């Protein structure tokens, strides 16, 4: 086993269990190491720190898979680790649809596996985990006997690892447009062309949280994507629901999902730019009982974080102005660089400018099949707030 040797002064992050070893934390490496290879990380005290994969092209030189010196990285390792992921989700009640593997939170850095009943979508976002893709597929076949496995590696982050973007079947070809069940509803999911892995499983529990506030309400949803929040609102007894999204294709899918659940008379969807129409509608005096905002990540770079803050403040300000007094704002942020503290600061800034008072109903993060590990900040990324908005 080739070795990577750490400097004497290293971040406490490594000591407390974080799996990332940055290149500037390394004193030296053995010669002849190939990118993607499994290496042992050794501390300046000559003690074993962990075992993981290396990539000299990445600023994160090593990502640890284990801190157990007796644990070999082989096919059996991935079978056992994915079995543990399955058993954990089953204990929490996630049997049909879930994030089966959530990267660092499941000690499988940069591996994402989403389970949609009998179908699986895989993302291998770093070279070292991509090398083990055949072993991961074999483990899924052993544990689940799936109807299909699809690869959604059409993401730019792979290029930072020297990997090409790609997508395609990792099983026999199948119809990638499937149907899933969630909270008593049905939804079409496009595994091949949908956003991310085809569907946002991280909000599945949050969608249940709107149940009481939408009953008999006039509801507006912005950044609707395929209409999941809006259709839940209709299902939970909303008087009317309007969803808007800039993508015509997403709007068409939302309409199909409403029809699939027999809710097309309550739900309507329009193609529109949320930033434009929210501002215009507030000037026109439109009012709703509930406004739901579920935007995409506005930035993935610290260099553009201010732009993201401005965007979040703008849409929440507009959302508040569209609410009747005592109405409810349902708002989310999936931008990892906007932590919970900053998220609340943005909401407070929007409320001050809108001259509104906020009463928090609930604040949640992503569903528990996306585990949060304390000390690994990127495992806690989703912020979900329901608040009553009233005049000062």
N, C-alpha and C positions, 0 to 999 in steps of 0.2 A: 504494500500500500504506500503510495506516494504521500509525502507530508507537506503541510503548509504551516509555517511557524509564525506565531503572533509576536508583535512588539511587546515590550514590557508594559508600556502604558496603553491600555485598551479601554474601550468604552464599558461602563458598567452594564450596558445593554447586553453585551455578550455573556457576561457572568450571570445575569439574571434570566437567561434563557432565550433571548432573541436569536433567530436562526441566521441572520445576515452577518457576513464578515466582509467589510469593505476593504478595498485594495490598500488604502492608506493605513490600515490596521495590521498589515502583514509585514513582518521583517524580511522573510525570504521563503522561497519554495524550492522543493527538490527539482532538479533538472529533468527535462524530458516529459513533463506532464502535458497531456493533451486536453484541450478544452472539452468539457462534458464528462471528464473522468471523475471517479469517486476518489476523494482524498481524505486523509486524516488531518485535523487541525490540532496543533500542539501549542500549548502556552509557553511563555518564556520560562516557566518553572519546569518545563519538560513533561508536564502532565497532559493527558488526553483531554481535549475540549469537546470534540464532536467529529462526526463523519458526514460528509456531504459532497455535492458536486461543484466543480470549478469551471469558471469561464473567464479567461483573461480579457475578453472583449467587453465584459460588463464591469461597471463601477462596483457592483456587489460581486466580489471575486468568488466567494464560496457561500453556498446556501446549505445549511445543515439539515440532514434528514434524521439524524439520531445523535444522542449524547451517550449512548451505551456502547462502550468499546467492544462488547461481545456480540453486537448485532451486525450481521453482514447485510450489505445492500445487494439483493438478488431478487429473483422472481417471487420467492416465498415472502420476502420482506413486503413487497407491494400487495400481495394477496392478503397478508395478515393486517396491514395498515388499512386497506380499503374495507376489510371485514369489520374492523373496529369502527370505521366511519359509519357503515351500515347499521351496526348494532346501536350506536349512539343515537342516530336519527330515529330508529325504531322505538327506542325507549321514550323519546319525546313525542311519539305519535306521528312522525313523518314517514308514512309507508308508501304512498302513491307518488307524490311529487315533492322533490326536495333538492337542495344543493347537497349532493352526496359527499363531495370533497371540496373544502374551502381553503385550499392552499396552505399558507402558513398556520392558520388556525387548526388545521388537522395534521400538522407536522409533515406536510407534503408540499413544500414551497413551489409556488407557481403552477400548481395543478388544480384545475377546476373541472369538476364533473357534476353536471346537472342530470337528475333523474326525472323523466316524465313517464310515469308508470313503467312500461316495458321498454322504453327508449332512453338512450343516454347520449348526452352531448359532452364532448371532451375539449378542453383547452390546455395545451402544454406551452406555457409562456416563457420558458427558459430552456436553453440548450440541454442542461443537465437532466431535466425531467423529460424532455422530448426524446432523449436517447432511450428511455425506459417505456416509451409508448406501447410497444408490443407486449411487454409484461403487464401493463395497466389494462390493456384490452383483454388479455388472457384472464386476468383476475375478475373482470366484469363478467366475462362469459362463464367462469366457474361459479361465481356467487349468485348470478341473477338469471342466466340463460336468456339474455335480452332478445327482443324482436329486432333491434337495430342499434347501431352505434355510429354517431356522426361526429366528425371533427370540425370545430369552428375556430380554426387558427388564423382567421382572416383579420388579425389585429396588429396594428403598427408596432406595439411593444416588442413583438418578436424580433423585429429588425435590429433593436438595440442589442440583441443577443447573437446577431449574425445569422438569424433564421429567416426563411422566406415566409410570407403570408400564404396560407393555403386553407382549403376546406374540402371535405369529401367524405366518402363512406369508409368506416373502419370495420364494416361488416358487409354482408351481402346487401346490395342496394334495396331501398324500401321507399315508400311514399313519405317524404319528410314533412308533409302537412298532416299533423295529427290533431287529436282532440283530447283535452284533459278535463278533469273535474276539480273544482275548487269552491269550497264553502257552499255546496249545493247548486253550483252553477257549472256551465260548460263553456269552454273556450277553445277556439282554433289556435294552434301554435305552429308557426312556420320555422322548423328547426334549421332549414338551409339559409333562409333569407331574412329571418326576423332579427331584431336588434340583439346584440350580445349572443346568448345561446338560444334565442327565440322567444323568451318569456322572462318577466321579472319576478322570480320566485321570492325575492327578498321582501316584497311588500305583501305577501299572502296573508299574514296575520294582521297587518295594519289595515288591510281592506275590510276586515271584520269590525275594526274599531269604529267605523262610521255608522254602524247599525242604528243607533238610537237618534243621532242628530239629524239624519236625513229623512226620517218619517214625516210624510205630508209636506216636504220642503220642495222649494224650487232650487235646483242645484245646477251650478256651472262647474265644469271641469276643464282645466287647461293643460296642455301637453298630454292629451288623452292616450296617445299611442293606440293600442287595440281596444281601449274602452273598458278595461277591467274595473277601475274605481267607479266609473259612471254606471256600469251594469250592476255592480254591487249596490249602488245607491238606489237604482230602480227596483232591484230585488228586495231591498229593505224598506220599500214603501214610499219612495219619493214621489211627489206629485208630478214633477217634470224634471228631465235631466238633459242638459246640452253639453256636449263635449267638443272641444276644438283641438286640432293638431295641424301643424304645418305640412305634414305628409298626406297627400291624397291617398296613397296606398294604405297607410295606417287607418285613415278614416273609413275606407272601404271595409277593412277588416273589422273595425269596431262595429260598423253597421251589421256585418255578417254575424258577429258575436251576439249582438242584441237580438237579431232574428232567431238565432240558435236557442236563445233562452225565452223567446216569446215576449220580449220587452221592447220591441221596436216602436210601439205606440207611446211609450213613456220616454224612451231615449232617442235623441237626435244628435247627429254629428255633422260638423262643418269643417272644411279645410280653411285654416286661417292662421296668421302669425299672431301668437298670443300677445306679444309685446305691443303690437299695433292695435288689436281689437280691444284689449282690456282697457287701454287708455281711452280709446274712442267711446266705448260703451259707458265708462264712468262719467265722461263729459255729457253723454246723452241722458244720464240719469237712470240707467238700468240698475235694477236691484235684485239680489238673490238672497235666499236664506242660508245657503251653504256655497262656498267657493273652494274648490279643490285644485291645488297646484302640485304637479308631480313632474318637474322639469328634468331634463338630462343633466349630466355633469357639465358645468359651464367652463371648467378648466381642469387640466391634468398637470399643469405646470405652475410652479411658484411664481414664475415671471409674469403670469397673467392673472394672479389671484385677485388683484384689485378689480379687474374687469368682471370676474365672477361675482364679487361682493356687490358691485353696482347692479348687475343683472338680477341677483336674488332680491336685493332691496326694491328694485323697480317693480318686479312682478308681485311681490307681497304687498307693496304700497297700493298697487292697482287692485289687487284682490280685496284688500280691506275696504277700499272705497266703493266697491261693488256690492258690499254686504248691507243688508238692512240692519238697523241697530239691534244688537243682541244676536246677530247671525254668527255662523261658525266658519272659521278659516281652517282648512285642512292643507298643510303645506309640508313639503319634503325637500331634502337636499341629499343627493348621493355623491357630491363632490368630496373626495377623501380629504383634500387639503382644507376644507371648511369644517373645522371640528365643532363639537356641540356648543362650546362657549362662543365661538365666532358666529355660529348660526343664530343663537339667541340675540347677540348684539345686532345682527342684521334685522331681525324681526323687530327689535325694540326701536331701531332707527326708522324703519318703515312706519311703525305705529306713531312715533312722534310726528313725523311729517304728515301723516294722515289724520293726526289729532284724534287718535283712537286709544282706548284702554283695552289691554289684553288680560283675559283670565284663562290660564292654562287648564285644559280639560285632561289631556294626556300627552306624554312625550315618550316615544319609543324609538328603538333602533331597528335593525333588520331582524327578520324572523330567526328563531334560535337554531335553525338548520344552517345558518351562517354564523358559527360561533364567534364570540368576542374573546380574545385572549388579552388579559391585562398585561401591559408592557409591550404589546405589538400593535402599534397605533393603527396600522392599515387594516386590521381586522374589524375595526369599528368605524364604519364609513357612512351609514345611512342615518339621517335625522328625520323623524316624523313627528309632527306637532299638530294637535287639534286644540284650537283656542276659540273662546267666545270673544267677539269683537264688539265693543260698545263705544258710545261717544264719551268723551272726557267729561 
